[in-house]
Amino acid sequence: MEDKTCVNCEHCIYIGEGYYICDASDEPILIMEEHAPNENYWHCAGTDWEEE
C-alpha cells in the first residue's frame, strides 16, 4: 500500500525546477519548493488523496 502523501496524490503536479503544486482546490497551491515541502505541504490533511 502506498503512503498517503502529497507526492503520491493525483492532485500533486510537478511544474519544473523542483516545484510542485496541488490542483485540488479552486486555485493551485504551491506545496513544494526545490523538492522540499513548504508550509502548504499536506494542506488538505489527506482529504483530497484518493486511492486508485
MDAnalysis code that builds the backbone (N, CA, C; Angstrom):
import MDAnalysis as mda
import numpy as np

u = mda.Universe.empty(156, n_residues=52, atom_resindex=np.repeat(np.arange(52), 3), trajectory=True)
u.add_TopologyAttr("name", ["N", "CA", "C"] * 52)
u.add_TopologyAttr("resid", np.arange(1, 53))
u.add_TopologyAttr("resname", ["MET", "GLU", "ASP", "LYS", "THR", "CYS", "VAL", "ASN", "CYS", "GLU", "HIS", "CYS", "ILE", "TYR", "ILE", "GLY", "GLU", "GLY", "TYR", "TYR", "ILE", "CYS", "ASP", "ALA", "SER", "ASP", "GLU", "PRO", "ILE", "LEU", "ILE", "MET", "GLU", "GLU", "HIS", "ALA", "PRO", "ASN", "GLU", "ASN", "TYR", "TRP", "HIS", "CYS", "ALA", "GLY", "THR", "ASP", "TRP", "GLU", "GLU", "GLU"])
u.atoms.positions = np.array([
    [0.830, -1.184, 0.000],
    [0.000, 0.000, 0.000],
    [0.880, 1.254, 0.000],
    [0.491, 2.206, -0.828],
    [1.233, 3.444, -0.960],
    [0.968, 4.372, 0.219],
    [1.992, 5.116, 0.622],
    [1.811, 6.119, 1.665],
    [0.925, 7.246, 1.145],
    [0.070, 7.755, 2.003],
    [-0.766, 8.888, 1.631],
    [0.017, 10.170, 1.900],
    [0.704, 10.640, 0.884],
    [1.459, 11.886, 0.958],
    [1.150, 12.702, -0.287],
    [1.524, 13.949, -0.252],
    [1.265, 14.811, -1.401],
    [1.890, 14.264, -2.691],
    [3.096, 13.775, -2.624],
    [3.765, 13.328, -3.849],
    [3.129, 12.077, -4.447],
    [2.320, 11.347, -3.684],
    [1.619, 10.173, -4.200],
    [0.170, 10.476, -4.580],
    [-0.235, 11.704, -4.449],
    [-1.618, 12.100, -4.720],
    [-1.772, 12.513, -6.180],
    [-2.913, 12.209, -6.754],
    [-3.170, 12.570, -8.152],
    [-3.260, 14.079, -8.358],
    [-3.415, 14.848, -7.293],
    [-3.518, 16.300, -7.403],
    [-2.160, 17.001, -7.341],
    [-1.099, 16.266, -7.066],
    [0.247, 16.825, -6.995],
    [0.829, 16.885, -8.403],
    [1.195, 18.078, -8.843],
    [1.699, 18.272, -10.202],
    [3.065, 18.932, -10.149],
    [4.025, 18.290, -10.809],
    [5.372, 18.848, -10.915],
    [5.353, 19.934, -11.977],
    [5.809, 21.136, -11.618],
    [5.782, 22.231, -12.580],
    [7.177, 22.641, -13.033],
    [8.195, 21.923, -12.555],
    [9.555, 22.164, -13.012],
    [10.449, 22.752, -11.936],
    [11.737, 22.513, -12.101],
    [12.793, 23.033, -11.238],
    [12.551, 22.771, -9.756],
    [11.945, 21.616, -9.435],
    [11.746, 21.220, -8.049],
    [10.495, 21.775, -7.403],
    [9.621, 22.392, -8.186],
    [8.399, 22.984, -7.651],
    [7.200, 22.116, -7.995],
    [6.311, 21.947, -7.007],
    [5.099, 21.154, -7.166],
    [3.907, 21.976, -6.695],
    [2.771, 21.786, -7.356],
    [1.538, 22.422, -6.917],
    [0.500, 21.354, -6.632],
    [-0.513, 21.737, -5.868],
    [-1.689, 20.908, -5.641],
    [-2.831, 21.582, -6.394],
    [-3.509, 20.826, -7.261],
    [-4.599, 21.403, -8.043],
    [-5.977, 20.972, -7.538],
    [-6.062, 20.534, -6.289],
    [-7.330, 20.039, -5.742],
    [-8.313, 21.158, -5.397],
    [-7.827, 22.354, -5.162],
    [-8.722, 23.458, -4.815],
    [-8.939, 24.364, -6.031],
    [-9.726, 25.398, -5.851],
    [-10.030, 26.322, -6.952],
    [-8.781, 26.975, -7.520],
    [-7.871, 27.352, -6.648],
    [-6.604, 27.953, -7.060],
    [-5.468, 26.975, -6.748],
    [-4.553, 26.741, -7.691],
    [-3.410, 25.869, -7.400],
    [-2.587, 26.406, -6.233],
    [-2.115, 25.502, -5.382],
    [-1.338, 25.872, -4.201],
    [0.056, 25.279, -4.336],
    [1.079, 26.108, -4.169],
    [2.456, 25.643, -4.190],
    [2.711, 24.853, -2.915],
    [3.098, 23.571, -3.055],
    [3.297, 22.726, -1.877],
    [4.737, 22.282, -1.668],
    [5.565, 22.395, -2.723],
    [6.980, 22.017, -2.586],
    [7.839, 22.989, -3.387],
    [8.975, 23.352, -2.799],
    [9.931, 24.224, -3.457],
    [11.294, 23.559, -3.426],
    [11.939, 23.476, -4.594],
    [13.240, 22.827, -4.719],
    [13.205, 21.423, -4.112],
    [12.151, 20.692, -4.411],
    [11.914, 19.306, -3.968],
    [11.742, 19.159, -2.461],
    [11.518, 20.246, -1.742],
    [11.318, 20.194, -0.289],
    [9.924, 20.729, 0.050],
    [9.226, 20.071, 0.969],
    [7.901, 20.550, 1.377],
    [7.975, 21.955, 1.971],
    [6.969, 22.768, 1.672],
    [6.890, 24.089, 2.296],
    [5.726, 24.100, 3.294],
    [5.337, 25.265, 3.776],
    [4.297, 25.358, 4.802],
    [2.924, 24.900, 4.318],
    [2.720, 24.802, 3.008],
    [1.433, 24.359, 2.461],
    [1.361, 22.849, 2.226],
    [2.490, 22.158, 2.385],
    [2.510, 20.715, 2.161],
    [1.497, 20.038, 3.070],
    [0.734, 19.123, 2.498],
    [-0.277, 18.350, 3.222],
    [-1.385, 19.250, 3.753],
    [-1.652, 20.345, 3.027],
    [-2.656, 21.321, 3.465],
    [-4.050, 20.723, 3.563],
    [-4.347, 19.689, 2.801],
    [-5.687, 19.086, 2.836],
    [-5.796, 18.007, 3.908],
    [-4.691, 17.678, 4.555],
    [-4.634, 16.639, 5.594],
    [-5.131, 15.293, 5.084],
    [-4.967, 15.073, 3.779],
    [-5.307, 13.791, 3.190],
    [-6.727, 13.686, 2.664],
    [-7.530, 14.713, 2.818],
    [-8.922, 14.617, 2.372],
    [-9.039, 14.557, 0.863],
    [-8.071, 15.061, 0.129],
    [-8.121, 15.029, -1.333],
    [-7.349, 13.849, -1.912],
    [-6.711, 13.061, -1.053],
    [-5.931, 11.929, -1.512],
    [-6.874, 10.785, -1.863],
    [-6.727, 10.245, -3.063],
    [-7.613, 9.170, -3.498],
    [-6.802, 7.928, -3.864],
    [-7.278, 6.792, -3.430],
    [-6.653, 5.546, -3.849],
    [-7.213, 5.153, -5.198],
    [-6.383, 4.500, -5.969],
    [-6.852, 4.030, -7.272],
    [-7.645, 2.763, -7.119],
])
